[in-house]
Amino acid sequence: MDGRDATDLELLRAHVTGDRNAFAELFHRHRDRLWAVALRTLGDREDAADALQDALLSAHRAAARFRGDSAVTTWLHRIVVNACLDRIRRRQAHPTVPLPDGNRAEDGPGIGGSEPAAPAADHDTVLVVREALAALPLEQRAALVLVDVQGYSVAEVARILGVAEGTVKSRCARGRARLAVLLGHLRPVVATPSTRPDPSSPITGVPGVTPGNPGPVEGVGSGSGRYRRDANQEET
């Protein structure tokens, strides 16, 4: 079978039956988006590379248990997101002093390719946005990275995270409101008596964060355990 012409599901099944090249072709096909999700979620190249490697090892081993309830790409993204969130939780439980992160000359391309370098004038803004994303609760951060940064639809993100679409919309709305406060100083403001900041409006001049798919905020509780259990059903 020519891997370039095979579907994702065909490649996964070929891997299960012993094709040594099938999983590599599947990873090569989706590595850029998987790497981007890991990097944006974790905000650190080394952590992102480690999380992506952990996720791919999990997917490689759990391929035989994939039931086909979702698209292969959805399944892969779910495993990557869970690997990132696991790493964040471990980092919070055992905090360390982070090394400066930036576009250093010694940085290699990572597992999935390099992140486009920001122009020098925008570099400080990129770091501020990255820090603001890192300050969000885990569920809000994951939803915003997938919807606003990576451009996935709310429906697709709901499948990736294993939650209802309304939950994704709620997490995005709350995350945008928090970012509007954290990044409000980056927005040019015209001094008029009636000027009031609107946390639900797009944040202009901020790379990597877009309006996404705004929707009404629906009252929901934390769903981290829910989509974690759903992902485990695919992985284990």
Accessible surface in RSA format (square Angstrom, percent):
REM  Atomic radii and reference values for relative SASA: ProtOr
REM  Chains: A
REM  Algorithm: Lee & Richards
REM  Probe-radius: 1.40
REM  Slices: 20
REM RES _ NUM      All-atoms   Total-Side   Main-Chain    Non-polar    All polar
REM                ABS   REL    ABS   REL    ABS   REL    ABS   REL    ABS   REL
RES MET A   1   140.53  72.8  54.80  36.3  85.73 204.1  54.60  46.4  85.93 113.8
RES ASP A   2    66.78  46.8  50.16  49.9  16.62  39.3  33.33  78.5  33.45  33.4
RES GLY A   3    18.69  23.0   0.00   N/A  18.69  23.0  10.53  28.9   8.15  18.3
RES ARG A   4   188.06  79.0 163.30  83.2  24.76  59.0  63.61  86.9 124.45  75.4
RES ASP A   5   118.92  83.3  86.76  86.4  32.16  76.0  34.91  82.2  84.00  83.8
RES ALA A   6     7.96   7.3   0.00   0.0   7.96  18.1   3.10   4.4   4.86  12.9
RES THR A   7    77.10  54.8  70.99  72.0   6.12  14.6  73.91  99.3   3.19   4.8
RES ASP A   8    28.92  20.3  25.37  25.3   3.54   8.4   9.56  22.5  19.36  19.3
RES LEU A   9    60.57  33.7  59.25  42.4   1.32   3.3  59.25  41.6   1.32   3.6
RES GLU A  10    80.38  46.2  76.07  57.5   4.32  10.3  26.76  51.8  53.63  43.8
RES LEU A  11     1.36   0.8   1.36   1.0   0.00   0.0   1.36   1.0   0.00   0.0
RES LEU A  12     2.68   1.5   2.68   1.9   0.00   0.0   2.68   1.9   0.00   0.0
RES ARG A  13   148.55  62.4 147.31  75.1   1.24   2.9  52.41  71.6  96.14  58.3
RES ALA A  14    15.07  13.9   9.56  14.8   5.50  12.5  14.41  20.3   0.65   1.7
RES HIS A  15    27.10  14.8  19.91  13.8   7.19  18.4   9.75  10.1  17.34  20.2
RES VAL A  16    70.56  46.4  41.08  37.2  29.48  71.0  46.58  40.5  23.98  65.0
RES THR A  17   117.71  83.7  78.48  79.6  39.24  93.5  73.77  99.1  43.95  66.4
RES GLY A  18    53.05  65.4   0.00   N/A  53.05  65.4  34.65  95.1  18.40  41.2
RES ASP A  19    54.14  37.9  40.52  40.3  13.62  32.2  20.65  48.6  33.49  33.4
RES ARG A  20   229.42  96.3 196.46 100.1  32.96  78.5  74.14 101.3 155.27  94.1
RES ASN A  21   113.90  78.5 112.32 108.5   1.58   3.8  27.85  67.0  86.05  83.2
RES ALA A  22     3.31   3.0   0.00   0.0   3.31   7.5   3.31   4.7   0.00   0.0
RES PHE A  23    19.84   9.9  19.75  12.2   0.09   0.2  19.78  12.0   0.06   0.2
RES ALA A  24    62.85  57.8  52.37  80.8  10.48  23.8  58.49  82.4   4.35  11.5
RES GLU A  25    44.24  25.4  40.94  31.0   3.29   7.8  10.08  19.5  34.16  27.9
RES LEU A  26     0.69   0.4   0.69   0.5   0.00   0.0   0.69   0.5   0.00   0.0
RES PHE A  27    39.93  20.0  37.98  23.5   1.95   5.1  39.67  24.1   0.25   0.7
RES HIS A  28   104.89  57.3  96.16  66.8   8.73  22.3  56.57  58.3  48.33  56.2
RES ARG A  29    83.04  34.9  50.72  25.9  32.31  76.9  39.31  53.7  43.73  26.5
RES HIS A  30    31.84  17.4  28.87  20.1   2.97   7.6  19.41  20.0  12.43  14.5
RES ARG A  31    87.31  36.7  86.96  44.3   0.35   0.8   2.24   3.1  85.07  51.6
RES ASP A  32    94.61  66.3  88.66  88.2   5.95  14.1  33.84  79.7  60.77  60.6
RES ARG A  33   107.18  45.0 105.95  54.0   1.23   2.9  50.24  68.7  56.94  34.5
RES LEU A  34     0.31   0.2   0.31   0.2   0.00   0.0   0.31   0.2   0.00   0.0
RES TRP A  35     9.02   3.6   9.02   4.4   0.00   0.0   8.98   4.8   0.04   0.1
RES ALA A  36    26.18  24.1  23.79  36.7   2.38   5.4  26.18  36.9   0.00   0.0
RES VAL A  37     0.25   0.2   0.25   0.2   0.00   0.0   0.25   0.2   0.00   0.0
RES ALA A  38     0.00   0.0   0.00   0.0   0.00   0.0   0.00   0.0   0.00   0.0
RES LEU A  39     5.56   3.1   4.61   3.3   0.95   2.4   4.61   3.2   0.95   2.5
RES ARG A  40    73.08  30.7  65.69  33.5   7.39  17.6   7.95  10.9  65.13  39.5
RES THR A  41     2.89   2.1   1.31   1.3   1.58   3.8   0.06   0.1   2.83   4.3
RES LEU A  42     6.49   3.6   0.00   0.0   6.49  16.3   0.61   0.4   5.88  15.8
RES GLY A  43    12.60  15.5   0.00   N/A  12.60  15.5   5.93  16.3   6.67  14.9
RES ASP A  44    39.12  27.4  39.12  38.9   0.00   0.0   9.45  22.2  29.67  29.6
RES ARG A  45    29.67  12.5  28.36  14.5   1.31   3.1  17.95  24.5  11.72   7.1
RES GLU A  46   125.16  71.9 116.40  88.1   8.76  20.8  45.15  87.3  80.01  65.3
RES ASP A  47    27.67  19.4  27.67  27.5   0.00   0.0   0.19   0.5  27.48  27.4
RES ALA A  48     0.00   0.0   0.00   0.0   0.00   0.0   0.00   0.0   0.00   0.0
RES ALA A  49    20.42  18.8  20.14  31.1   0.28   0.6  20.39  28.7   0.03   0.1
RES ASP A  50    53.87  37.7  52.55  52.3   1.32   3.1   8.78  20.7  45.09  45.0
RES ALA A  51     0.32   0.3   0.00   0.0   0.32   0.7   0.32   0.5   0.00   0.0
RES LEU A  52     0.00   0.0   0.00   0.0   0.00   0.0   0.00   0.0   0.00   0.0
RES GLN A  53    94.37  52.8  93.79  68.5   0.59   1.4  16.29  34.7  78.09  59.2
RES ASP A  54    60.88  42.6  57.38  57.1   3.50   8.3  20.43  48.1  40.44  40.3
RES ALA A  55     1.88   1.7   0.43   0.7   1.45   3.3   1.61   2.3   0.27   0.7
RES LEU A  56    22.73  12.7  21.97  15.7   0.76   1.9  22.34  15.7   0.39   1.1
RES LEU A  57    80.22  44.7  80.06  57.3   0.16   0.4  80.11  56.3   0.12   0.3
RES SER A  58    42.02  35.5  36.37  48.5   5.65  13.0  10.39  22.1  31.64  44.3
RES ALA A  59     0.70   0.6   0.70   1.1   0.00   0.0   0.70   1.0   0.00   0.0
RES HIS A  60    86.65  47.4  81.38  56.6   5.27  13.5  50.95  52.5  35.70  41.5
RES ARG A  61   173.65  72.9 150.99  77.0  22.66  53.9  58.70  80.2 114.96  69.7
RES ALA A  62     1.88   1.7   1.88   2.9   0.00   0.0   1.88   2.6   0.00   0.0
RES ALA A  63     4.77   4.4   1.14   1.8   3.63   8.3   1.14   1.6   3.63   9.6
RES ALA A  64    75.35  69.3  44.05  68.0  31.29  71.2  45.84  64.5  29.51  78.2
RES ARG A  65   115.82  48.6 105.57  53.8  10.25  24.4  55.62  76.0  60.20  36.5
RES PHE A  66    25.29  12.7   4.99   3.1  20.29  52.8   4.99   3.0  20.29  58.1
RES ARG A  67   133.63  56.1  98.52  50.2  35.11  83.6  66.02  90.2  67.60  41.0
RES GLY A  68    43.75  53.9   0.00   N/A  43.75  53.9  14.00  38.4  29.75  66.6
RES ASP A  69   102.05  71.5  63.35  63.0  38.71  91.5  31.93  75.2  70.12  69.9
RES SER A  70    22.10  18.7   6.37   8.5  15.73  36.2  16.82  35.8   5.28   7.4
RES ALA A  71    59.99  55.2  41.86  64.6  18.13  41.2  53.37  75.2   6.61  17.5
RES VAL A  72     7.10   4.7   3.63   3.3   3.47   8.4   3.63   3.2   3.47   9.4
RES THR A  73    33.82  24.1  33.56  34.0   0.26   0.6  19.95  26.8  13.87  21.0
RES THR A  74     0.64   0.5   0.51   0.5   0.13   0.3   0.13   0.2   0.51   0.8
RES TRP A  75     0.04   0.0   0.04   0.0   0.00   0.0   0.04   0.0   0.00   0.0
RES LEU A  76     3.92   2.2   3.62   2.6   0.30   0.8   3.62   2.5   0.30   0.8
RES HIS A  77     5.64   3.1   5.64   3.9   0.00   0.0   4.45   4.6   1.19   1.4
RES ARG A  78    19.40   8.1  19.09   9.7   0.31   0.7   1.61   2.2  17.79  10.8
RES ILE A  79     4.18   2.4   3.22   2.4   0.96   2.3   3.22   2.3   0.96   2.6
RES VAL A  80     1.58   1.0   1.58   1.4   0.00   0.0   1.58   1.4   0.00   0.0
RES VAL A  81     2.08   1.4   2.08   1.9   0.00   0.0   2.08   1.8   0.00   0.0
RES ASN A  82     2.32   1.6   2.31   2.2   0.00   0.0   1.70   4.1   0.62   0.6
RES ALA A  83    16.52  15.2   7.68  11.9   8.84  20.1  13.80  19.4   2.72   7.2
RES CYS A  84     0.00   0.0   0.00   0.0   0.00   0.0   0.00   0.0   0.00   0.0
RES LEU A  85     0.83   0.5   0.83   0.6   0.00   0.0   0.83   0.6   0.00   0.0
RES ASP A  86    38.02  26.6  35.86  35.7   2.17   5.1  11.75  27.6  26.28  26.2
RES ARG A  87    44.36  18.6  43.86  22.4   0.51   1.2   5.32   7.3  39.04  23.7
RES ILE A  88     1.88   1.1   1.88   1.4   0.00   0.0   1.88   1.4   0.00   0.0
RES ARG A  89    78.96  33.2  73.29  37.4   5.66  13.5  52.94  72.4  26.01  15.8
RES ARG A  90   124.82  52.4 120.76  61.6   4.06   9.7  70.25  96.0  54.57  33.1
RES ARG A  91    79.46  33.4  71.63  36.5   7.83  18.6  48.78  66.7  30.68  18.6
RES GLN A  92   115.12  64.4  90.29  66.0  24.83  59.1  44.04  93.7  71.08  53.9
RES ALA A  93    70.25  64.6  37.04  57.2  33.22  75.6  49.07  69.1  21.18  56.1
RES HIS A  94   137.89  75.4 129.69  90.1   8.20  21.0  87.82  90.5  50.07  58.3
RES PRO A  95   106.61  77.7  83.79  76.4  22.82  83.0  85.25  70.4  21.36 132.8
RES THR A  96   108.06  76.9  82.98  84.1  25.07  59.8  71.25  95.7  36.81  55.6
RES VAL A  97   140.82  92.7 120.47 109.1  20.35  49.0 122.03 106.0  18.79  51.0
RES PRO A  98   113.65  82.8  92.64  84.5  21.01  76.4 100.67  83.1  12.98  80.7
RES LEU A  99   148.19  82.5 136.24  97.5  11.95  30.0 136.45  95.8  11.74  31.6
RES PRO A 100   113.66  82.8  98.64  89.9  15.02  54.6 110.88  91.5   2.79  17.3
RES ASP A 101    33.46  23.4  18.07  18.0  15.40  36.4  17.55  41.3  15.91  15.9
RES GLY A 102    14.51  17.9   0.00   N/A  14.51  17.9  12.36  33.9   2.16   4.8
RES ASN A 103    82.26  56.7  47.74  46.1  34.52  83.1  27.07  65.1  55.19  53.3
RES ARG A 104    95.55  40.1  81.79  41.7  13.77  32.8  49.32  67.4  46.23  28.0
RES ALA A 105   110.71 101.8  67.37 104.0  43.34  98.6  79.59 112.1  31.12  82.4
RES GLU A 106   133.82  76.8  99.38  75.2  34.44  82.0  69.88 135.2  63.94  52.2
RES ASP A 107    40.10  28.1  17.02  16.9  23.07  54.6  10.11  23.8  29.99  29.9
RES GLY A 108    41.34  51.0   0.00   N/A  41.34  51.0  28.23  77.5  13.11  29.4
RES PRO A 109    90.95  66.3  88.95  81.1   1.99   7.2  90.31  74.6   0.64   4.0
RES GLY A 110    37.74  46.5   0.00   N/A  37.74  46.5  20.64  56.6  17.11  38.3
RES ILE A 111    54.92  31.3  37.92  28.2  17.00  41.0  44.62  32.1  10.30  27.9
RES GLY A 112     2.00   2.5   0.00   N/A   2.00   2.5   0.15   0.4   1.85   4.2
RES GLY A 113    26.50  32.7   0.00   N/A  26.50  32.7  24.22  66.5   2.28   5.1
RES SER A 114    77.15  65.2  56.23  75.0  20.92  48.2  22.31  47.5  54.83  76.8
RES GLU A 115    26.94  15.5  17.07  12.9   9.88  23.5  10.53  20.4  16.41  13.4
RES PRO A 116   117.42  85.6  93.76  85.5  23.66  86.0 105.65  87.2  11.78  73.2
RES ALA A 117    74.24  68.3  46.76  72.2  27.48  62.5  46.76  65.8  27.48  72.8
RES ALA A 118    26.99  24.8   8.87  13.7  18.12  41.2  13.55  19.1  13.44  35.6
RES PRO A 119    89.11  64.9  76.17  69.4  12.94  47.0  88.84  73.3   0.27   1.7
RES ALA A 120    99.18  91.2  69.15 106.7  30.03  68.3  75.84 106.8  23.34  61.8
RES ALA A 121    97.44  89.6  60.15  92.8  37.29  84.8  73.04 102.9  24.40  64.6
RES ASP A 122    62.22  43.6  62.22  61.9   0.00   0.0   4.33  10.2  57.89  57.7
RES HIS A 123    50.74  27.7  50.74  35.3   0.00   0.0  34.87  35.9  15.87  18.5
RES ASP A 124   103.11  72.2 101.39 100.9   1.72   4.1  32.38  76.2  70.73  70.5
RES THR A 125    28.26  20.1  26.97  27.3   1.29   3.1   5.17   7.0  23.09  34.9
RES VAL A 126    25.43  16.7  24.22  21.9   1.21   2.9  24.69  21.5   0.74   2.0
RES LEU A 127    49.97  27.8  49.65  35.5   0.33   0.8  49.76  34.9   0.22   0.6
RES VAL A 128    48.00  31.6  46.97  42.5   1.02   2.5  47.06  40.9   0.94   2.5
RES VAL A 129     7.06   4.6   7.06   6.4   0.00   0.0   7.06   6.1   0.00   0.0
RES ARG A 130    44.91  18.9  41.39  21.1   3.52   8.4  23.91  32.7  20.99  12.7
RES GLU A 131   122.44  70.3 113.46  85.8   8.98  21.4  45.29  87.6  77.14  63.0
RES ALA A 132     6.89   6.3   2.28   3.5   4.61  10.5   6.51   9.2   0.38   1.0
RES LEU A 133    11.21   6.2  11.21   8.0   0.00   0.0  11.21   7.9   0.00   0.0
RES ALA A 134    50.43  46.4  35.53  54.8  14.90  33.9  36.42  51.3  14.01  37.1
RES ALA A 135    66.98  61.6  33.11  51.1  33.87  77.1  43.82  61.7  23.16  61.4
RES LEU A 136     5.56   3.1   0.49   0.4   5.07  12.7   0.68   0.5   4.88  13.1
RES PRO A 137    47.92  34.9  35.54  32.4  12.38  45.0  47.79  39.5   0.13   0.8
RES LEU A 138    20.92  11.7  18.73  13.4   2.18   5.5  18.73  13.2   2.18   5.9
RES GLU A 139    25.59  14.7  25.59  19.4   0.00   0.0   5.29  10.2  20.30  16.6
RES GLN A 140    18.40  10.3  18.40  13.5   0.00   0.0   3.32   7.1  15.08  11.4
RES ARG A 141     5.73   2.4   5.73   2.9   0.00   0.0   0.61   0.8   5.12   3.1
RES ALA A 142     1.21   1.1   0.19   0.3   1.02   2.3   1.14   1.6   0.07   0.2
RES ALA A 143     0.00   0.0   0.00   0.0   0.00   0.0   0.00   0.0   0.00   0.0
RES LEU A 144     1.37   0.8   1.37   1.0   0.00   0.0   1.37   1.0   0.00   0.0
RES VAL A 145     0.20   0.1   0.20   0.2   0.00   0.0   0.20   0.2   0.00   0.0
RES LEU A 146     0.71   0.4   0.71   0.5   0.00   0.0   0.71   0.5   0.00   0.0
RES VAL A 147     3.52   2.3   0.13   0.1   3.39   8.2   0.13   0.1   3.39   9.2
RES ASP A 148     4.68   3.3   0.77   0.8   3.91   9.3   0.77   1.8   3.91   3.9
RES VAL A 149    32.01  21.1   4.77   4.3  27.24  65.6   5.82   5.1  26.19  71.0
RES GLN A 150    32.01  17.9  17.46  12.8  14.55  34.7   2.92   6.2  29.09  22.1
RES GLY A 151    58.65  72.3   0.00   N/A  58.65  72.3  28.39  77.9  30.26  67.8
RES TYR A 152    21.90  10.2  17.31   9.9   4.59  11.9  21.08  15.8   0.83   1.0
RES SER A 153    59.44  50.2  50.94  68.0   8.50  19.6  45.60  97.1  13.84  19.4
RES VAL A 154    12.28   8.1   9.97   9.0   2.31   5.6   9.97   8.7   2.31   6.3
RES ALA A 155    32.51  29.9  29.70  45.8   2.82   6.4  29.82  42.0   2.69   7.1
RES GLU A 156    32.71  18.8  32.71  24.7   0.00   0.0  14.74  28.5  17.97  14.7
RES VAL A 157     0.00   0.0   0.00   0.0   0.00   0.0   0.00   0.0   0.00   0.0
RES ALA A 158     7.36   6.8   5.77   8.9   1.59   3.6   6.07   8.5   1.29   3.4
RES ARG A 159   120.25  50.5 113.53  57.9   6.71  16.0  55.29  75.6  64.95  39.4
RES ILE A 160     0.34   0.2   0.19   0.1   0.15   0.4   0.19   0.1   0.15   0.4
RES LEU A 161     0.74   0.4   0.64   0.5   0.10   0.3   0.74   0.5   0.00   0.0
RES GLY A 162    17.44  21.5   0.00   N/A  17.44  21.5  12.87  35.3   4.57  10.2
RES VAL A 163    12.05   7.9   0.00   0.0  12.05  29.0   3.76   3.3   8.29  22.5
RES ALA A 164    57.10  52.5  45.18  69.7  11.92  27.1  55.77  78.5   1.34   3.5
RES GLU A 165    85.12  48.9  80.90  61.2   4.23  10.1  23.16  44.8  61.96  50.6
RES GLY A 166    12.86  15.9   0.00   N/A  12.86  15.9   6.95  19.1   5.90  13.2
RES THR A 167     7.84   5.6   6.98   7.1   0.87   2.1   1.94   2.6   5.90   8.9
RES VAL A 168     0.00   0.0   0.00   0.0   0.00   0.0   0.00   0.0   0.00   0.0
RES LYS A 169    61.56  30.0  60.77  37.3   0.79   1.9  12.48  11.2  49.08  52.3
RES SER A 170     0.16   0.1   0.16   0.2   0.00   0.0   0.00   0.0   0.16   0.2
RES ARG A 171     9.93   4.2   9.93   5.1   0.00   0.0   7.29  10.0   2.64   1.6
RES CYS A 172     0.72   0.5   0.72   0.8   0.00   0.0   0.49   1.2   0.23   0.2
RES ALA A 173    18.28  16.8  10.35  16.0   7.93  18.0  13.14  18.5   5.13  13.6
RES ARG A 174    90.15  37.9  85.76  43.7   4.39  10.5  32.65  44.6  57.50  34.9
RES GLY A 175     0.00   0.0   0.00   N/A   0.00   0.0   0.00   0.0   0.00   0.0
RES ARG A 176    20.32   8.5  19.75  10.1   0.56   1.3  17.36  23.7   2.95   1.8
RES ALA A 177    36.29  33.4  34.88  53.8   1.40   3.2  35.70  50.3   0.58   1.5
RES ARG A 178   115.16  48.4 110.81  56.5   4.35  10.4  25.80  35.3  89.35  54.2
RES LEU A 179     0.54   0.3   0.54   0.4   0.00   0.0   0.54   0.4   0.00   0.0
RES ALA A 180    12.82  11.8   4.30   6.6   8.52  19.4   5.38   7.6   7.45  19.7
RES VAL A 181   119.20  78.4  96.98  87.8  22.22  53.5 103.17  89.6  16.03  43.5
RES LEU A 182    77.64  43.2  62.71  44.9  14.94  37.6  65.90  46.3  11.75  31.6
RES LEU A 183     0.53   0.3   0.48   0.3   0.05   0.1   0.53   0.4   0.00   0.0
RES GLY A 184    29.88  36.9   0.00   N/A  29.88  36.9  22.76  62.5   7.12  15.9
RES HIS A 185   132.87  72.6  90.74  63.1  42.13 107.8  84.66  87.3  48.20  56.1
RES LEU A 186    48.13  26.8  27.63  19.8  20.50  51.5  31.50  22.1  16.63  44.8
RES ARG A 187    54.52  22.9  47.30  24.1   7.22  17.2  22.15  30.3  32.38  19.6
RES PRO A 188   109.49  79.8  83.44  76.1  26.05  94.7  95.71  79.0  13.78  85.7
RES VAL A 189    97.37  64.1  61.22  55.4  36.14  87.1  64.45  56.0  32.92  89.3
RES VAL A 190   114.50  75.3 107.20  97.0   7.30  17.6 111.24  96.7   3.26   8.8
RES ALA A 191   103.51  95.2  68.33 105.4  35.18  80.0  75.99 107.0  27.52  72.9
RES THR A 192    62.93  44.8  47.55  48.2  15.38  36.6  46.18  62.0  16.74  25.3
RES PRO A 193   149.37 108.9 106.57  97.1  42.80 155.6 119.55  98.7  29.82 185.4
RES SER A 194    95.75  80.9  72.04  96.1  23.71  54.6  52.40 111.6  43.35  60.7
RES THR A 195    59.63  42.4  33.74  34.2  25.89  61.7  35.62  47.8  24.01  36.3
RES ARG A 196   205.73  86.4 184.18  93.9  21.56  51.3  57.84  79.1 147.89  89.6
RES PRO A 197   121.23  88.4 100.27  91.4  20.96  76.2 107.72  88.9  13.51  84.0
RES ASP A 198    72.55  50.8  67.11  66.8   5.44  12.9  28.23  66.4  44.33  44.2
RES PRO A 199    57.90  42.2  56.44  51.4   1.46   5.3  57.53  47.5   0.37   2.3
RES SER A 200    82.54  69.8  63.00  84.1  19.55  45.0  46.87  99.8  35.67  50.0
RES SER A 201    33.43  28.2  24.82  33.1   8.61  19.8  26.94  57.4   6.49   9.1
RES PRO A 202    66.76  48.7  59.44  54.2   7.32  26.6  64.97  53.6   1.79  11.1
RES ILE A 203    16.58   9.4   6.75   5.0   9.82  23.7   6.75   4.9   9.82  26.7
RES THR A 204    73.02  51.9  66.85  67.8   6.16  14.7  70.75  95.0   2.27   3.4
RES GLY A 205    68.27  84.2   0.00   N/A  68.27  84.2  41.43 113.7  26.84  60.1
RES VAL A 206    10.92   7.2   0.00   0.0  10.92  26.3   0.58   0.5  10.34  28.0
RES PRO A 207    58.98  43.0  43.12  39.3  15.86  57.6  54.88  45.3   4.10  25.5
RES GLY A 208    28.08  34.6   0.00   N/A  28.08  34.6  16.04  44.0  12.05  27.0
RES VAL A 209    13.14   8.6   5.88   5.3   7.26  17.5   5.88   5.1   7.26  19.7
RES THR A 210    69.33  49.3  63.95  64.8   5.38  12.8  60.73  81.6   8.60  13.0
RES PRO A 211    61.90  45.1  58.45  53.3   3.46  12.6  61.28  50.6   0.62   3.9
RES GLY A 212    29.47  36.3   0.00   N/A  29.47  36.3   9.08  24.9  20.38  45.7
RES ASN A 213    63.50  43.8  59.18  57.2   4.32  10.4  17.01  40.9  46.49  44.9
RES PRO A 214    98.22  71.6  74.56  68.0  23.66  86.0  75.33  62.2  22.89 142.2
RES GLY A 215    22.75  28.1   0.00   N/A  22.75  28.1  11.72  32.2  11.03  24.7
RES PRO A 216    96.85  70.6  83.89  76.5  12.97  47.1  95.99  79.3   0.86   5.4
RES VAL A 217    90.03  59.2  61.95  56.1  28.08  67.7  61.95  53.8  28.08  76.2
RES GLU A 218    75.81  43.5  71.37  54.0   4.44  10.6  29.27  56.6  46.54  38.0
RES GLY A 219    74.06  91.3   0.00   N/A  74.06  91.3  32.64  89.6  41.42  92.8
RES VAL A 220    49.38  32.5  30.63  27.7  18.75  45.2  39.59  34.4   9.79  26.6
RES GLY A 221    60.99  75.2   0.00   N/A  60.99  75.2  40.37 110.8  20.62  46.2
RES SER A 222    94.95  80.2  51.21  68.3  43.74 100.8  51.47 109.6  43.48  60.9
RES GLY A 223     2.53   3.1   0.00   N/A   2.53   3.1   2.53   6.9   0.00   0.0
RES SER A 224    27.18  23.0  26.34  35.2   0.84   1.9   2.09   4.5  25.09  35.2
RES GLY A 225    33.95  41.9   0.00   N/A  33.95  41.9  29.14  80.0   4.81  10.8
RES ARG A 226   116.82  49.0 114.47  58.4   2.35   5.6  39.66  54.2  77.16  46.8
RES TYR A 227     1.06   0.5   1.06   0.6   0.00   0.0   1.06   0.8   0.00   0.0
RES ARG A 228    62.50  26.2  62.50  31.9   0.00   0.0  23.88  32.6  38.63  23.4
RES ARG A 229   145.03  60.9 142.61  72.7   2.42   5.8  63.89  87.3  81.14  49.2
RES ASP A 230    49.76  34.9  48.26  48.0   1.50   3.5  11.19  26.3  38.57  38.5
RES ALA A 231     0.11   0.1   0.06   0.1   0.05   0.1   0.09   0.1   0.02   0.1
RES ASN A 232    49.81  34.4  49.81  48.1   0.00   0.0  14.68  35.3  35.14  34.0
RES GLN A 233    98.29  55.0  89.88  65.7   8.41  20.0  31.75  67.6  66.54  50.5
RES GLU A 234     5.15   3.0   5.15   3.9   0.00   0.0   1.32   2.6   3.83   3.1
RES GLU A 235    21.87  12.6  19.83  15.0   2.04   4.9   3.57   6.9  18.30  14.9
RES THR A 236   103.61  73.7  77.80  78.9  25.81  61.5  74.81 100.5  28.80  43.5
END  Absolute sums over single chains surface
CHAIN  1 A    12325.1       9559.6       2765.5       7070.7       5254.3
END  Absolute sums over all chains
TOTAL         12325.1       9559.6       2765.5       7070.7       5254.3
